Each structure stands twice: as structure tokens, then as C-alpha cells.
Amino acid sequence: MDGKERECRVCGDRASGKHYGVPSCDGCRGFFKRSIRRNLDYVCKENGRCVVDVPRRNQCQACRFRKCLQVKMKKDAVQHERSPRSSTSAVSSGSGQIGYQLPLYPQYLPPPTTYFPPPPIPIGLGSYLRSYIRQEKEDEVSSSQEPTTSQDTGFKSMFCCPDLLPLNLLSGEDVCSSASKLLQLTVRCARAIPSFQQLGSEVQTLLLEDSWKDLFVLTVAQWSLPIELGRSLEESDEDLRERLCLKRVTERTSSLRPDHTEFACLKALALFTPNLVETTEVSMLQEQTLRLLREYSGVARGEALITALMSIARLAKPTVLRVFFKDVSSQRLAALLQS
């Protein structure tokens, strides 16, 4: 590729090749593909004035999609491409199958008679999860546990967050400061997982960019952090409805009282999502985690937990940004994801 073709024409990141007729990065390629396949309709709240570059490409989906069209990404190239087998997720129960049109996750909790576990893979996720499950059964971990040390690089390190102050998120300053610390901790712990470390750096970046919202909301639910419904002057009716939806989803998840192992599995499912990264390793990591969740929680409870995860996945990323990160710049947010 020449100089211009080395750069993504949508956001300016390093292009990984020509995708749908245009030099683009894997992030914009995956975003465009999902938007077309799911026939998504985006709305910009800034009247189409958002800047689409590397640190801000995830801030406004409407402007990012419009930029994809402006640089002549081809819709028909996506439509003629073979659709992945995981485009629709379904939860099966004894009374039948309930279908969910959820783009983020593959077919969860398939019936035992049709589920074939993947072959073992040599990157350590299963051993860490199984070790953690054994520990959980032997010694129930409380939410007031000791802070995790930097030497703990096992699966436990990602999902047992230390006791970060009372986190009484009352003032706007406290919300943004506490949320930033919590997101930074979540990202650092995700990067400490050996299975994650053995993936390429570009794959790691894509996975975190795609999953940080779900990982963060799961942590909010895990620690039952309050979401205030007090209305600010600049907040619209729609903003208030979205905030209420976020509050209900986190409270519903908390009401299931998942233990630390179950939260570990849910976060691993969110992290190892093969939407933007269609690699065998990522898909197998997710399938392995799903199997372990079934073994640990049982089919019926596993279904309830996965349904909660799907509700979190449906939350709009801009809603989470407004509620928890409204005073955090896009550059700062990008830096947190790289921490």
C-alpha cells in the first residue's frame, strides 16, 4: 500500500488493508460490517458535527457511519459476504428456545445434547477459571476482600475489584473521578489475564474498545454502585429515560446476586467477543468460558445470568459516557483503555 492506503480513511488509524473497497482499520471495518448486517440506524445528537478520529471514533456512531459512506465503503460488499454463524444469539431452556437478536454474543447456553466443547487450547483461560472456581467453592469471597496485588495475574485479578472507597457517586466530580479509576482498574486487570496477553496487541486493543462498556457496567452491578436519577438542566427526556434504563439493568443484574466466579465468567464472555476480531482463539476462549459457566452455575441460573449480560450489551455506549464520564475527554478515555 502507498502512503495514503496505509491510513484508515474513516478515522486515520493504521489501515490493515482494503475492506469493502476502502483502506481501513479493523475497528472501522468491523463497525461498518455490523452496521450494515444489523441494519442499524444511528442518530447524532450534535447535528452531524462530531469529529471522527482515532481517540473519538467510538463517541458518535452516526457520524462514524456517515464517514464510512462518505469515503465510499460499499454496502453491497458486506451484504454479499458470508454471514457469521453467531449473528443471532439464543438461550435455550427446557420449555423451548427463546431467540434474542443480540449482536454481541454467539449462541449462549446451547442444549446439552447439541453442545460439543471445543478442544483444549494452550493459552491458560480454562485452568485459571477452573482454579478460581475451586477456590470459590472452598472459600466464599466477600465484597470486603483485600485489594488485589499487582502480582496476581490469574483470572481472579480481573474480576475481584478492590474496595474502592465507598463510591458514593453523588456529585458530578465524584462520579467521573471514581468511574475513571474503576475503568482503569478493569482494563488493567483484563490486560493481566495470561490468555489475553497471548493475543496480538492489535487484537487486544480491538477487544477492549468493543467491550469496555459491558465490563464497566458489570463492575457497577457487581458493587451495586448507585446511579442517581436527579435531572440536570441540560438533560433531555430521552437522556433521563436512558439513565433510568441503565439503573434498572444494573439493579436487575445485582438482584441475581452473582458471586465473584459468575461475574468472572460474564466479564470473560464480554471481553472475548469475536465481533471485531474473527479469530479462532477468541471464539474458543468465549466458548470455553460459556462451558465453565454452565458447569459452575447450572443451566437454569446460567440462562438468567446470560440474559442479564444481554441486557447490558443492549445499553447504548453514549448513555454510559453521559452518566459516568461526562467530564472525561475522549483523549483521556482512550488513554484509560490503553492503560
Secondary structure, DSSP 8 states (H G I E B T S, - for coil): --TGGGB-TTT-SB--EEETTEEE-HHHHHHHHHHHHTT-----TTTT----STTTTTT-HHHHHHHHHHTT--HHHHHTS---TTSSEEEEETTEEEEE--SSS---S--GGG-------TTSHHHHHHHHHHHHHHS---TT-----TT--SHHHHH-----S-----SHHHHHHHHHHHHHHHHHHHHT-HHHHTS-HHHHHHHHHHHHHHHHHHHHHHTT--------TT--HHHHHHHHHHHHHHHHHHHT---HHHHHHHHHHHHS-TTT---HHHHHHHHHHHHHHHHHH-HHHHHHHHHHHHHHHHS-HHHHHHHH-TTS-HHHHHHHHH-
